[in-house]
Amino acid sequence: MATKDVFLALGLAFLLLFHVEAHSGFVSFNYAGNGPSNWGNLATEYKSCSSGTIQSPINILQDNATLNTKLHDLSRLYVDANATLINNGFNVMLKFEKSGGLLLQDGKNYSLKELHWHAPSEHSIDTQLYPLELQMVHESEDEDGNVAIVAILYDFGNTDPFLYQLKDSVAQLAKEHCSRDEEIQVPIGPIRTKSLKRHSRRFFKYVGSLTTPPCTENVTWYILGKVRKVSKDQVALIKSSLAPEYQNNARPIQSLNERNVELYDESK
């Protein structure tokens, strides 16, 4: 049996052992009822969700983006790494055991810690939303612990190769159910990251926030300009892992508040 198959088999076999309680102090939130407009009232630590002035996601108007010739290509040195697939109640997340590699930008090394999916997309380009958005969360390796998120937007089309390798694990995750204060974890061993580190000829950069509570600000966002393809079945499978009130887990567009959106364009 191949190494990857061994990890998958072990992960599925021990799935039920990884029902765990959410982090202490976690306050439940959702996308309906007490939805995004009320997040800031749910807990003191969530106040930025309503009072913050540089919140995410945003609508990116391409004609209004400022071309910055001093920006550099996104140097992403991702590696195959052990990871765990997690249903935390409000999204499906892949968390790396140590690091999935590095993002080199602005003179800093950012370590890839986790990635998660939102359906439909949270960011829009020229008011167009997409069926799926993948957000790759990086943390700087210095003591500042700054966060940088690289987002990929997906339209319907061919099968996405990165999600394809996770299909059996996601399908198993979809068979289980957890409450909002629990997690289900599936250890799945080494993940191939090659399809995530394609050369980026164009991207948008701005400063915003996390898109889920506590909506922490001063997060640097990189929205890739190339829209990739994902199959309808893949999007449906991701959504089927979540309870109905979380299957459309996109926070509404937030006010830009005079922020500047920068554009990197290799051709210019």
Summary of the structure (lengths in Angstrom):
residues: 268
radius of gyration: 18.0
end to end distance: 49.4
largest distance: 56.0
contacts: 834
relative contact order: 0.25
helix: 22%
strand: 35%
